[in-house]
Amino acid sequence: MNESKWRKFILSEAVTTTVKDVTFDILKDTFKNKYQKLKTSSVSGGRKLYNDPVAFPGATGMTYISDDVALERWKNKHTEFSNSEIILDPDSKEWFNLVQIPDIKKDYDERYKGIGDYYDKKRPGEFTGD
């Protein structure tokens, strides 16, 4: 990691990288007030899960990333965004903006705009439950 990224970690500033390059260690280093509370219940495989994770956006909602396995599953599910920019912002006031991936928001907006346009073109009474 280059010197400017370490500086951002130390100062708790927003970090920008790509989805494929994000690691669980980067998350823990960036979000100093998160990933502090380990779950006390046992998990198979000896995984260490955290009670205070951050949420990653997805096309259908948010996913809490509570360990490295959850991060890898999320990345495998969203492979079309692996080269996309990801912004990790520990100073965000809203929990849902701690992790931002502009390409996912753009994809979501474009996908659902088409659905809205379809129904906007129909006149009242033409909705047939299709």
Residue pairs with C-beta under 8 A, 6 or more apart in sequence:
5 15
5 17
7 13
8 14
8 15
8 30
9 15
9 29
9 30
12 30
12 32
12 90
12 91
13 90
13 91
14 87
14 88
14 89
14 90
14 91
15 26
15 30
15 87
15 88
16 85
16 86
16 87
16 88
17 26
17 85
17 86
17 88
18 82
18 83
18 84
18 85
18 86
19 75
19 78
19 81
19 82
19 83
19 84
19 85
19 86
19 101
20 75
20 82
20 83
22 71
22 75
22 86
22 88
23 68
23 71
24 65
24 67
24 68
24 71
26 88
27 34
27 35
27 54
27 65
27 71
27 88
28 34
28 35
30 88
30 90
31 54
31 88
31 90
31 98
32 90
33 52
33 90
34 50
34 52
34 53
34 54
34 90
34 98
35 50
35 52
35 53
36 50
36 52
37 50
37 51
37 52
38 48
38 49
38 50
38 51
39 48
39 49
39 50
39 51
39 66
43 49
47 67
47 69
48 67
49 66
49 67
50 66
50 67
51 66
53 64
53 65
53 66
53 70
54 64
54 65
54 95
54 98
54 99
55 62
55 63
55 64
55 65
55 95
55 96
55 98
55 99
56 62
56 63
56 64
56 65
56 74
56 99
56 101
57 96
57 99
57 100
57 101
57 104
57 105
58 74
58 77
58 78
58 104
59 78
59 104
59 107
59 108
59 111
62 96
63 70
63 74
64 70
65 71
65 74
75 82
78 104
81 101
81 103
81 104
81 107
84 101
84 102
84 103
84 104
85 101
85 102
85 103
86 99
86 100
86 101
87 99
87 100
87 101
87 102
88 98
88 99
89 97
89 98
89 99
89 100
90 98
92 98
119 127
